[in-house]
Amino acid sequence: ASDRSTMPEDPQQDADPLSSSMRRRKEARKLPFSKVGTLRFPSSKRMPARWVKIDLNTRSAERQAMVDRLASLSSEQISNLSRRFYPRFSAQELREKLAHLTAMPPAQSSPDGQLLGKALEIAATSALRELVCGEQSIWQLPPPSALISVTGGAGSLNMTDKQKLVFRRGLLSAARTTNAWIMTGGTNAGVMEMVGRMLQESSVEVPCIGVTSWGVVADKEEMAKKANGRVLDYNGKTKLGAKFEAAEQRVALDPNHSHFVLVDTGAEGSSAFGKEIALRSMFETCICTTSFGVDEEGSPLPTPPMVLLVVGGGPNTLETVKACLEQERPVVVFVDSGGAAKHMRDCWDNRLLRRRGDEAARADEELCKSFGLSLPSEWTPARYMSVLNEVCVLGEKPRGAMHVPQLTFFSTSDDVSAGNDLDMRILTSLLSDVEKTMEAVKLAVSWGEPTIIRTQLDQCKEHDKSGLAESFERALLTDNASVAETLIQYNAAAALVRAPRLWSQTLRPLHLLDVDDNDHTNFPPLRPELTRQATTPLRKPKGGPSSPLKEKNAASGPPWWKVARRVGAAPVDSLYPNIASKSEQRAVELLGLIDYDAHLQTRVNVYVEQRSRHGVNGSGIKPMWSDLMFWAVVSGKPELALSLWKKTADPLRCAVAAARITQEMLRRGHDGEWEEQQQLYEGWAMGTLSAIEEEDDAFKLLMLVEQTSQGELWDNSIFDEATKSDIPDPPRKFVSRPYCQRLLDGVFCGHYPGSRATIKLTATFTAILFNVLTFCVFERYSMFKIDIECSGLWDGDGDGDDDDDDDDDD
């Protein structure tokens, strides 16, 4: 398209990409599209709309085309036709009968004509699957996570401005949240025109597919002339009303739809209205039973759920609702739109009154008179009420994970906060089209709706830990902190999260460290082959008490990912993936700043010990909340880090570590958001420390080093971590807190656990010299101590107590 020199000057001669694609594939696939083309609407800002015409007219269709289509029917489809029309026929006998019917097509009203028409509809539905589904689909639409079908009145809608606003806001919000496809009747009238105009005026970019009858389309003759290769500037005019003959009545296509499926049954004019309903229902079912691709692990994506939204309407709307409920799909009725929508609610309420034996219940004839119906010639009041009652009976059947009725009603209210949440009603109904609760939760997670997740989990009777963990993973990968927080509240387990998936899918696209991922020089894989056993002798961590001012230069030892190579594949694979690119290795090396290598080594040692001594089996060490938090920190996701930090067992250490990691990112030249995140994490650490009321408790926490059967869980205390000198700019605000400053003064004078000599802050130079000489002479006597303060940790002001005020507490 960018090469203007190759484009024809006349826009009427523009090659239609859909038509050329169809010509390439039609012979192989035997698609029943007698016409394909593209429409350009002068009044619309949308891209030109694509359309296909499906020929279901058994009288006018070519015999060979019908034979080809019927030959594509599967054995299961033939068996279903046999059970419906000729139960005594075998599959082969029914195929032979269909072949005979194509030679001499019967009248469509006869049983054989109905059989042939239904067979062609099924074949056309299979072809429509090729049109929209799969990587090789002709229209190449983005995969939907839901289908919102809208049906209703083609005339003027009896809706107030407020009701139209509620409908607009609810439909657009639901479509934007779910990335759904929208399907309507496709004409430029009534609710179809309103939906198209809403999409055109908004920023919501979703496919809007119109399915209508070919016999009522205005300017269809012009469309047929310029199909299969050229773009038509469409200026169709609607011709309805008493001044037009029935066969001459036409409706223009809506200019704000993106695609059209036009169904030709041979009917013309007003008699063609509603002839597309059966194929539309089958098309919707086809979409909702198709998996549009695979996930990262190669598993098929879940099939999209569907909801039918009813706005106003008449007899054909009832037929559409009935067909949807027969397919066991949910329906939401916008009651205030009037017409068939209001009649369904009245009939539903009247049936409830009858069931209770209420005197207010009315007979069907009386209820029908109250509607003031104006029906087409082929409809009678008795037939209308019969279909209405069928709709209510079908809608009462519970279905889905929550076992709720498939027919629900929505009404606006004078109170804006009371009844205007149409989008939530649509989303909830979509989830009732899902059989399992965890599947519904996964959909709600992909939509980012915590309220719906809570509703589903509150009503859930089963507790699928693995399914909850999978949903939690999805929330982490999509950086949705509110959803992650909700799942944490419902006991999502960190141990079941697949940490390698988080690292591999997050680090690759980040490019945090500005390195060439294609250059693998001097960067070996993180670990050896997965077949290596975890029982390999492991390096034990150094024993003994931790020095409070231990300074470990990260450059002096191997990077942490090299240490991880030596711990064996099985335990570590449960936490980290094989890292092959420089950007991933450099990003993960940031964890070496907080001695993550030694920490991971200790956990592996504990795992191996438990497996060898106690017979504990498993795939490896399990992720902890701190592991997930460090992933969020390195990935630059502070909101997620906050939700995960709240669950960590050592929040003060984790906050200090996060501040040091982000400080290193700043040192390497990454500013902007990283500076804000560094201040945020350091603020968490300061807030946690300030929340401790007793000074001694703060000192103990700052100097704590957790011990395991295999040594120290971390090489350093929290205080050591904050004052390490391997980066030039430690978290100064945290170190400047009163607790840290007093502890630092005390450590300088030897006041810390395990110290063998202390010096008063008020000591003279002579006393200090005497203490140093005495300590050097008697150093080998570990129990010998000089001038130890007995009143507390230390006495900084010489008043005999362990605080900094001038009074003597004793």
C-alpha positions in Angstrom: 0.0 0.0 0.0 2.9 2.3 0.6 4.1 1.9 -3.0 1.8 4.3 -4.8 3.4 3.6 -8.2 2.0 0.2 -8.3 -1.6 1.2 -7.4 -4.2 1.7 -10.1 -5.3 5.3 -10.6 -9.0 4.5 -10.7 -10.3 3.5 -7.2 -13.0 1.5 -8.9 -10.4 -0.8 -10.2 -8.7 -1.5 -6.9 -8.1 -5.1 -6.4 -10.1 -6.6 -3.5 -7.7 -8.6 -1.3 -10.5 -10.7 -0.1 -11.5 -11.6 -3.7 -8.0 -12.5 -4.8 -7.6 -14.6 -1.7 -10.9 -16.3 -2.4 -9.9 -17.1 -6.0 -6.7 -18.7 -4.7 -8.5 -20.9 -2.2 -12.0 -21.5 -3.5 -11.2 -24.5 -5.7 -9.5 -26.3 -2.8 -12.0 -25.5 -0.1 -15.3 -25.5 -2.1 -16.5 -22.4 -0.3 -20.2 -21.6 -1.0 -19.6 -17.9 -1.5 -21.1 -17.1 -4.9 -20.1 -13.4 -4.5 -17.5 -11.6 -2.4 -16.5 -8.0 -2.4 -15.6 -4.7 -0.6 -17.8 -1.7 0.1 -16.5 1.8 0.6 -19.0 4.0 2.5 -18.5 7.7 1.8 -20.2 8.7 5.1 -18.0 6.5 7.3 -14.5 6.9 8.6 -14.0 3.2 8.9 -12.0 1.1 6.5 -13.9 -0.4 3.6 -16.2 -3.2 4.7 -15.8 -6.8 3.3 -18.8 -8.9 2.4 -19.6 -12.4 1.3 -22.9 -13.8 -0.2 -23.9 -17.3 0.7 -26.3 -19.0 -1.7 -28.8 -21.1 0.0 -31.4 -20.9 -2.7 -31.9 -24.5 -3.8 -33.8 -23.4 -6.9 -31.1 -21.1 -8.4 -27.9 -22.5 -7.1 -25.7 -24.4 -9.5 -26.0 -28.2 -9.2 -22.3 -28.9 -9.1 -21.8 -26.2 -6.4 -24.5 -27.9 -4.2 -22.9 -31.3 -4.7 -19.5 -30.0 -3.7 -20.9 -28.3 -0.6 -22.9 -31.4 0.5 -19.8 -33.6 -0.1 -18.0 -31.6 2.6 -20.5 -32.6 5.3 -18.9 -34.8 8.0 -20.3 -38.2 9.1 -21.5 -36.6 12.4 -23.4 -33.9 10.5 -25.0 -36.4 8.2 -26.1 -38.5 11.3 -27.7 -35.5 12.9 -29.6 -34.7 9.7 -30.8 -38.3 9.5 -32.0 -38.4 13.1 -34.0 -35.1 12.5 -35.6 -35.8 9.1 -35.3 -39.5 8.2 -34.5 -41.6 11.4 -34.6 -44.9 9.5 -32.0 -43.9 6.9 -28.4 -44.8 7.3 -25.7 -42.2 6.6 -25.0 -43.6 3.2 -28.7 -43.6 2.2 -29.1 -40.0 3.3 -26.1 -39.0 1.2 -27.6 -40.7 -1.8 -30.9 -38.9 -1.2 -29.2 -35.5 -0.9 -27.4 -36.2 -4.2 -30.8 -37.0 -5.8 -32.4 -33.8 -4.4 -29.6 -31.6 -5.9 -30.6 -33.0 -9.4 -34.3 -32.1 -8.9 -34.5 -29.5 -6.1 -37.9 -29.8 -4.3 -40.0 -26.9 -3.0 -38.5 -25.4 0.1 -41.7 -25.9 2.0 -41.7 -29.7 1.5 -39.9 -32.1 3.9 -37.3 -32.8 1.3 -36.8 -29.1 0.6 -36.3 -28.5 4.3 -33.8 -31.3 4.5 -31.8 -29.9 1.5 -32.0 -26.4 2.9 -30.8 -27.5 6.4 -27.9 -29.5 4.8 -26.8 -26.4 2.8 -27.0 -24.3 6.0 -24.7 -26.7 7.8 -22.3 -26.8 4.9 -22.3 -23.0 4.8 -21.5 -22.8 8.5 -18.5 -24.9 8.0 -17.4 -22.6 5.3 -17.9 -19.6 7.5 -15.5 -21.2 10.0 -12.9 -21.0 7.3 -13.8 -17.3 6.8 -13.1 -16.1 10.3 -11.3 -18.9 12.3 -7.7 -19.9 12.3 -4.4 -18.5 11.2 -5.3 -19.1 7.5 -8.7 -17.5 7.8 -9.7 -15.2 4.9 -10.8 -12.2 6.9 -7.8 -12.4 9.3 -9.8 -11.0 12.3 -8.1 -10.7 15.7 -9.1 -13.6 18.0 -12.1 -12.8 20.2 -12.3 -13.6 23.9 -16.1 -13.2 23.7 -19.0 -12.7 21.2 -21.7 -10.1 21.9 -24.6 -10.5 19.6 -27.2 -7.7 19.4 -30.7 -8.1 18.0 -33.8 -6.0 18.2 -36.0 -3.5 16.4 -35.3 -2.3 12.9 -37.6 0.6 13.3 -37.4 3.6 15.6 -36.6 2.7 19.2 -38.7 4.0 22.0 -35.8 4.9 24.2 -35.1 8.1 26.2 -31.7 9.8 26.0 -30.8 8.4 29.4 -31.6 4.8 28.3 -29.5 5.3 25.1 -26.6 6.6 27.2 -26.8 3.6 29.5 -26.9 1.2 26.6 -24.0 2.9 24.8 -21.9 3.0 28.0 -22.6 -0.6 28.9 -22.1 -2.1 25.4 -18.9 -0.2 24.7 -17.4 -0.9 28.1 -18.1 -4.7 27.8 -16.7 -4.8 24.2 -13.6 -2.9 25.3 -13.0 -5.0 28.4 -13.5 -8.4 26.6 -12.0 -7.5 23.2 -15.2 -9.1 21.8 -16.6 -9.4 18.4 -20.0 -7.7 17.9 -22.7 -9.2 15.6 -25.9 -7.5 14.5 -28.4 -7.6 11.7 -26.2 -5.3 9.7 -28.7 -2.9 8.3 -28.8 0.9 8.6 -31.9 0.9 10.8 -33.0 0.6 14.4 -30.6 -1.0 16.9 -28.1 -2.1 14.2 -27.6 1.5 13.1 -27.3 2.6 16.8 -24.6 0.0 17.5 -22.7 1.0 14.4 -22.8 4.7 15.2 -21.7 4.0 18.8 -18.6 2.2 17.6 -17.8 4.8 15.0 -18.0 7.6 17.6 -15.9 5.8 20.2 -12.3 4.6 20.3 -13.3 1.0 20.6 -11.8 -0.9 17.6 -13.5 -4.3 17.5 -14.9 -6.2 14.5 -18.6 -5.5 13.9 -20.2 -8.3 11.7 -23.6 -7.9 10.1 -25.6 -10.9 9.1 -28.6 -10.1 6.9 -30.8 -11.4 4.1 -29.6 -10.8 0.6 -33.1 -10.2 -0.6 -33.6 -7.0 1.5 -30.2 -5.3 0.7 -30.5 -2.1 -1.2 -28.4 -1.8 -4.4 -27.6 -5.5 -4.3 -27.5 -5.5 -8.1 -24.7 -3.0 -8.1 -22.9 -5.1 -5.5 -23.2 -8.2 -7.6 -21.8 -6.4 -10.7 -18.7 -5.2 -8.9 -18.1 -8.2 -6.8 -15.0 -10.5 -7.0 -12.4 -7.9 -7.7 -13.5 -4.3 -7.3 -14.4 -1.9 -4.6 -17.9 -0.4 -4.7 -18.7 3.1 -3.4 -21.9 2.1 -1.7 -24.8 4.6 -1.6 -27.8 2.3 -0.9 -31.1 3.9 -0.1 -33.7 2.3 2.3 -37.1 1.8 0.7 -39.7 0.8 3.3 -43.3 1.6 3.8 -46.7 1.3 2.2 -45.7 3.2 -0.9 -43.4 0.4 -2.0 -44.5 -3.1 -3.1 -43.5 -5.9 -0.8 -41.0 -7.3 -3.3 -39.4 -3.9 -3.8 -38.8 -3.1 -0.1 -35.0 -2.7 0.6 -32.8 -1.6 3.5 -29.4 -0.1 3.2 -26.4 -1.7 4.9 -25.0 0.2 7.9 -21.8 2.1 7.0 -20.1 1.5 10.4 -20.0 -2.3 10.2 -16.7 -3.9 9.2 -17.9 -7.1 7.7 -21.1 -8.5 6.2 -22.5 -12.0 5.7 -25.4 -11.9 3.2 -27.7 -14.9 3.1 -29.5 -15.6 -0.2 -32.5 -17.9 0.3 -34.3 -16.8 -2.9 -36.8 -14.6 -1.0 -37.1 -11.0 -2.1 -38.3 -7.8 -0.4 -40.3 -7.9 2.9 -40.6 -11.7 2.7 -36.8 -12.1 3.1 -36.8 -10.5 6.5 -35.7 -13.1 9.1 -34.5 -15.7 6.6 -31.0 -15.3 7.9 -31.8 -16.1 11.5 -31.1 -19.9 11.3 -27.7 -19.4 9.6 -26.8 -16.6 12.0 -27.5 -18.8 15.0 -25.3 -21.6 13.5 -22.6 -19.1 12.7 -22.6 -17.8 16.3 -22.4 -21.4 17.6 -19.5 -22.0 15.2 -17.5 -19.1 16.6 -18.2 -20.1 20.2 -17.1 -23.7 19.7 -13.8 -22.8 18.0 -10.4 -22.3 19.7 -8.7 -19.3 18.1 -5.1 -20.4 18.5 -2.9 -21.8 21.3 -1.3 -20.3 24.4 2.4 -20.1 25.2 2.5 -23.8 26.2 0.9 -25.0 23.0 -2.5 -25.7 24.7 -5.7 -24.6 22.8 -7.1 -21.3 23.9 -10.5 -21.5 25.6 -13.5 -21.1 23.2 -15.1 -17.6 23.4 -18.4 -17.3 25.3 -21.4 -15.5 23.9 -24.3 -13.4 25.1 -27.3 -12.1 23.1 -28.4 -8.6 23.9 -32.0 -7.8 23.0 -33.2 -4.2 22.4 -36.8 -3.7 21.4 -37.8 -5.8 18.4 -40.8 -7.8 17.1 -41.6 -11.3 15.9 -38.2 -11.9 14.2 -36.4 -10.8 17.4 -38.3 -13.5 19.3 -37.2 -16.1 16.8 -33.6 -15.0 17.2 -33.9 -15.2 21.0 -35.5 -18.6 20.7 -32.7 -19.9 18.4 -30.1 -18.6 20.8 -31.7 -20.2 23.9 -32.0 -23.5 22.0 -28.2 -23.4 21.6 -28.0 -22.9 25.4 -26.5 -19.4 25.2 -27.3 -16.6 27.7 -29.6 -13.7 26.8 -29.8 -10.2 28.3 -33.0 -8.3 27.7 -32.9 -4.5 27.8 -36.5 -4.1 29.1 -36.8 -0.4 28.8 -36.3 -0.5 25.0 -39.9 -1.7 24.6 -41.3 -4.0 21.9 -40.4 -7.7 22.2 -38.0 -7.0 25.0 -40.8 -5.5 27.2 -43.2 -8.4 26.2 -40.7 -11.0 27.3 -40.5 -9.4 30.7 -44.2 -9.1 31.0 -44.7 -12.8 30.0 -41.9 -13.8 32.5 -43.5 -12.0 35.4 -47.0 -13.3 34.4 -45.7 -16.9 34.5 -44.3 -16.3 38.0 -47.7 -15.0 39.1 -49.4 -18.1 37.7 -46.9 -20.4 39.4 -47.8 -18.7 42.7 -51.5 -18.9 42.1 -51.8 -15.1 42.2 -55.1 -13.6 41.2 -53.2 -10.9 39.3 -52.1 -13.4 36.7 -53.7 -13.0 33.3 -54.5 -15.3 30.5 -52.4 -15.3 27.3 -55.1 -13.7 25.2 -55.6 -10.9 27.7 -51.9 -10.4 28.0 -51.5 -10.3 24.2 -54.2 -7.6 23.9 -52.3 -5.4 26.4 -49.3 -5.5 24.0 -51.2 -3.7 21.2 -49.4 -5.8 18.6 -49.1 -4.8 14.9 -47.9 -8.1 13.4 -46.8 -9.1 9.8 -49.3 -11.0 7.7 -47.6 -14.4 8.4 -47.8 -13.9 12.2 -50.9 -14.3 14.4 -51.3 -13.3 18.0 -51.6 -17.0 19.0 -48.3 -17.8 17.3 -46.6 -14.7 18.8 -47.7 -15.8 22.4 -46.7 -19.4 21.7 -43.1 -18.3 20.8 -43.1 -15.9 23.7 -43.9 -18.7 26.1 -41.3 -21.0 24.5 -38.7 -18.3 25.1 -39.6 -18.0 28.8 -39.5 -21.8 29.2 -36.1 -22.1 27.6 -34.8 -19.1 29.5 -35.7 -20.7 32.9 -33.2 -23.6 32.4 -30.1 -23.1 34.6 -26.8 -23.5 33.0 -23.1 -22.7 33.4 -20.8 -23.0 36.4 -23.2 -21.0 38.6 -26.4 -22.8 37.3 -28.3 -19.6 36.7 -31.2 -19.1 34.2 -30.1 -18.1 30.8 -32.7 -15.4 30.3 -32.0 -12.3 32.4 -33.5 -8.8 32.3 -32.0 -5.3 32.7 -33.8 -2.1 33.5 -32.5 1.4 34.0 -33.3 3.4 37.1 -33.8 7.0 38.1 -31.0 6.4 40.6 -27.8 6.4 38.5 -26.0 4.1 41.0 -28.8 1.6 41.3 -29.5 0.1 37.9 -27.2 1.4 35.2 -24.4 -1.2 35.4 -25.2 -2.9 32.0 -21.6 -3.8 31.3 -21.3 -5.9 34.5 -24.6 -7.6 33.5 -23.2 -8.5 30.1 -19.9 -9.8 31.6 -21.7 -11.9 34.2 -23.9 -13.4 31.5 -20.9 -14.2 29.4 -19.4 -16.2 32.3 -22.7 -18.1 32.6 -21.8 -19.5 29.2 -18.8 -21.3 30.8 -19.3 -24.7 32.4 -16.5 -24.6 35.0 -15.9 -21.9 37.7 -12.1 -21.7 37.1 -12.6 -21.2 33.4 -14.9 -18.3 34.3 -12.3 -16.9 36.7 -9.6 -17.2 34.0 -11.8 -15.2 31.6 -12.5 -12.6 34.3 -8.7 -12.3 34.9 -8.1 -11.7 31.2 -10.8 -9.0 31.3 -9.3 -7.5 34.5 -12.5 -7.4 36.5 -11.9 -8.1 40.3 -15.6 -7.7 41.1 -16.6 -10.5 38.8 -13.8 -12.7 40.2 -15.0 -12.2 43.7 -18.5 -13.1 42.7 -17.4 -16.2 41.0 -15.2 -17.4 43.8 -17.7 -16.5 46.5 -20.3 -18.7 44.8 -17.8 -21.5 43.9 -18.2 -24.8 45.8 -14.9 -26.2 44.6 -11.4 -25.0 45.3 -9.0 -25.7 42.5 -5.6 -24.6 43.7 -3.8 -25.2 40.4 -6.5 -23.3 38.5 -6.3 -20.4 40.9 -2.5 -20.4 40.6 -2.8 -20.4 36.8 -5.1 -17.4 37.0 -2.7 -15.7 39.4 0.1 -16.2 36.9 -2.0 -14.6 34.2 -2.7 -11.6 36.4 1.1 -11.2 37.1 2.0 -11.4 33.4 -0.6 -8.9 32.4 0.5 -6.5 35.3 -2.9 -6.3 36.8 -2.3 -5.5 40.4 -6.0 -5.3 41.5 -6.7 -8.7 40.0 -3.6 -10.2 41.6 -4.6 -8.7 45.0 -8.0 -10.2 44.7 -6.6 -13.7 43.9 -4.2 -13.3 46.8 -7.2 -12.7 49.1 -8.7 -16.0 47.9 -5.5 -17.9 48.9 -3.6 -18.0 45.6 -0.4 -20.0 46.4 3.0 -18.6 45.5 4.4 -22.2 45.6 2.2 -23.2 42.6 3.2 -20.4 40.4 5.5 -21.3 37.5 8.3 -18.9 38.1 10.2 -19.8 34.9 7.2 -18.7 32.8 7.2 -15.3 34.6 10.9 -14.8 34.0 11.0 -15.9 30.4 7.9 -14.0 29.2 8.8 -10.8 31.0 12.5 -10.3 30.6 12.8 -10.9 26.9 10.8 -7.9 25.7 12.0 -5.5 28.4 15.5 -4.8 27.1 16.3 -3.1 30.4 20.1 -3.2 30.1 20.5 -2.1 26.4 22.5 -5.2 25.3 22.5 -7.2 22.1 20.4 -10.3 22.7 21.9 -11.9 19.6 25.5 -11.8 21.0 26.0 -14.8 23.3 29.8 -14.4 23.6 31.1 -15.5 27.0 27.6 -16.1 28.3 27.1 -19.9 28.8 23.7 -21.3 29.6 22.5 -20.8 33.2 22.5 -24.5 34.0 23.6 -27.9 32.5 21.2 -30.4 31.0 18.0 -31.1 32.9 19.0 -34.8 33.3 21.6 -33.8 35.9 20.6 -35.0 39.3 20.1 -32.7 42.3 22.0 -35.1 44.5 25.3 -33.8 43.3 27.5 -32.6 46.2 26.8 -29.0 46.8 28.9 -26.2 48.1 28.0 -25.5 51.8 27.7 -22.0 53.0 30.2 -20.7 55.4 29.3 -21.2 59.0 29.8 -19.1 62.0 28.2 -15.9 63.1 27.6 -13.2 60.5 29.8 -10.2 60.7 27.6 -7.1 61.1 29.8 -5.1 58.7 30.6 -7.8 56.3 31.4 -6.3 52.9 31.2 -8.7 50.0 32.4 -7.3 46.7 30.2 -8.8 44.0 32.9 -8.5 41.4 35.3 -10.7 43.5 33.2 -13.8 43.2 31.4 -15.5 40.4 28.0 -14.1 39.3 25.1 -15.7 40.9 23.9 -17.4 37.7 27.2 -19.3 37.6 26.8 -20.4 41.2 23.3 -21.6 40.2 24.8 -23.8 37.6 26.5 -25.9 40.3 23.4 -26.5 42.4 21.9 -28.9 39.9 19.0 -28.6 37.5 16.1 -30.2 39.2 15.7 -27.9 42.2 16.5 -24.6 40.4 14.3 -25.3 37.4 11.2 -24.7 39.5 12.3 -21.1 40.0 14.3 -19.9 36.9 14.4 -20.8 33.2 17.4 -21.5 31.1 18.6 -18.0 30.3 20.2 -17.7 26.9 20.3 -14.0 26.1 22.5 -11.3 27.5 19.6 -9.1 28.5 18.1 -11.9 30.6 21.4 -12.8 32.2 22.2 -9.2 33.0 18.8 -8.5 34.4 18.9 -11.6 36.6 22.4 -10.8 37.8 20.9 -7.8 39.5 19.8 -10.2 42.2 23.4 -10.9 42.9 23.5 -7.5 44.6 21.5 -8.9 47.5 23.5 -12.2 47.7 20.7 -14.1 46.1 23.2 -16.8 45.0 24.0 -17.8 48.6 20.3 -17.6 49.5 19.3 -19.9 46.7 22.2 -22.2 47.5 21.0 -22.6 51.1 17.4 -23.4 49.9 18.7 -26.0 47.5 20.7 -27.6 50.3 17.7 -27.8 52.5 15.6 -29.3 49.7 18.3 -32.0 49.0 18.5 -32.8 52.7 14.8 -33.2 53.0 14.6 -35.4 50.0 17.4 -37.6 51.1 16.6 -37.9 54.8 12.9 -37.7 54.9 11.9 -39.0 51.6 10.3 -35.7 50.4 9.6 -35.9 46.7 9.0 -32.9 44.4 10.1 -31.1 41.3 12.3 -28.7 43.2 12.3 -25.8 45.5 9.1 -23.9 45.4 8.8 -20.2 44.8 8.2 -18.0 47.8 6.5 -14.6 47.9 9.9 -12.9 48.1 10.9 -14.7 44.8 7.8 -13.3 43.0 8.4 -9.8 44.5 12.0 -9.7 43.2 10.7 -10.7 39.8 8.2 -7.8 39.9 11.0 -5.4 41.0 13.4 -6.5 38.2 10.5 -6.3 35.7 9.6 -2.8 36.7 6.1 -3.6 38.1 5.8 -1.6 41.4 2.1 -2.1 41.9 2.5 -5.9 41.6 5.5 -5.7 43.9 3.4 -4.0 46.5 0.8 -6.8 46.5 3.5 -9.5 46.7 5.5 -7.6 49.3 2.6 -7.7 51.7 2.8 -11.5 51.7 6.5 -11.9 52.2 7.8 -13.4 55.5 10.6 -10.7 55.7 9.1 -7.5 54.4 11.9 -5.2 55.8 14.6 -7.2 54.0 12.6 -7.4 50.8 12.0 -3.6 50.7 15.7 -2.9 51.3 16.7 -5.4 48.6 14.3 -3.8 46.2 15.6 -0.4 46.9 19.2 -1.6 46.2 18.3 -3.3 43.0 16.5 -0.2 41.6 19.4 2.0 42.8 21.7 -0.1 40.7 19.5 0.4 37.7 19.9 4.1 38.3 23.6 3.8 38.5 23.7 2.0 35.1 22.0 5.0 33.5 18.3 4.1 33.7 16.4 7.0 35.1 12.8 8.2 35.0 10.5 5.5 36.5 13.4 3.6 38.1 14.1 6.6 40.3 10.5 6.8 41.4 10.5 3.1 42.1 13.7 3.3 44.2 12.2 6.0 46.4 9.0 4.0 46.7 10.8 0.8 47.9 13.0 2.7 50.3 9.8 4.3 51.6 8.4 0.9 52.3 11.5 0.0 54.3 11.4 3.2 56.3 7.7 2.8 57.0 8.1 -0.8 58.2 11.0 0.2 60.5 9.1 3.2 61.9 6.2 1.0 62.8 8.3 -0.8 65.4 7.7 0.8 68.7 10.4 -0.7 70.9 14.0 0.1 70.1 15.3 -3.3 71.2 12.9 -5.0 68.8 14.1 -2.8 66.0 17.7 -3.6 66.7 17.0 -7.4 66.9 15.2 -7.2 63.5 17.9 -5.2 61.9 20.6 -7.7 63.1 18.6 -10.9 62.6 20.1 -13.6 60.4 17.7 -16.5 60.0 19.3 -19.9 60.5 18.4 -23.2 58.8 19.7 -26.8 59.1 22.1 -25.9 56.3 23.3 -22.6 57.5 22.2 -19.0 57.2 19.2 -18.4 54.9 20.8 -15.0 54.0 24.5 -14.2 54.2 23.9 -10.8 55.8 21.5 -9.2 58.3 19.2 -6.5 57.1 21.4 -3.8 58.5 24.4 -5.3 56.7 22.4 -5.4 53.5 21.6 -1.7 53.8 25.2 -0.7 54.5 27.1 -2.8 51.9 29.5 -0.9 49.8 29.3 -2.8 46.5 27.2 0.0 45.1 28.3 3.7 45.6 24.9 4.9 46.7 23.2 2.7 49.3 19.7 3.5 50.5 20.7 6.6 52.5 17.3 7.6 53.7 16.8 4.3 55.3 20.3 4.2 56.9 19.6 7.8 58.3 16.6 6.6 60.3 17.1 7.0 64.1 17.1 3.3 64.7 19.8 2.7 62.1 22.0 5.6 63.2 21.9 4.5 66.9 22.6 0.9 65.8 25.5 2.1 63.6 27.0 4.1 66.5 26.8 1.1 68.7 28.4 -1.3 66.1 31.2 1.1 65.7 31.9 0.8 69.4 31.6 -3.0 69.4 28.1 -3.2 70.7 26.6 -6.1 68.6 25.9 -9.8 69.3 29.1 -11.8 69.3 31.4 -8.9 70.0 34.3 -9.5 72.4 35.1 -5.9 73.2 33.1 -2.7 73.6 34.0 0.9 74.1 32.0 3.6 75.7 31.1 6.5 73.5 32.3 8.9 76.3 35.7 7.1 76.8 38.9 9.1 76.8 41.8 8.4 74.4 43.7 6.7 77.2 40.9 4.4 78.0 40.4 3.5 74.3 44.1 2.8 73.9 44.2 0.6 77.1 41.1 -1.4 75.9 42.6 -2.0 72.5 46.0 -3.2 73.9 44.3 -5.4 76.4 42.0 -6.9 73.7 45.0 -7.6 71.5 46.9 -9.3 74.3 44.0 -11.5 75.5 42.2 -12.0 72.1 42.5 -15.8 72.2 40.4 -15.9 75.4 36.9 -15.8 73.9 35.2 -15.3 77.2 37.3 -12.3 78.2 35.4 -9.0 77.7 36.4 -5.4 78.7 34.1 -2.7 80.0 30.9 -4.5 79.0 27.8 -2.5 79.7 25.3 -4.5 81.7 22.3 -2.2 81.6 21.4 -2.8 78.0 22.8 -3.1 74.4 25.0 -0.1 75.1 25.1 3.2 77.0 25.7 6.0 74.7 25.4 9.0 77.1 26.9 7.5 80.3 23.7 7.8 82.5 23.5 4.1 83.2 20.5 3.4 80.9 20.2 2.2 77.3 18.5 5.3 75.8 19.8 8.7 74.6 18.1 11.0 77.1 19.8 12.7 80.0 17.8 11.2 82.9 18.8 8.1 84.8 15.9 5.6 84.3 17.2 3.6 87.3 
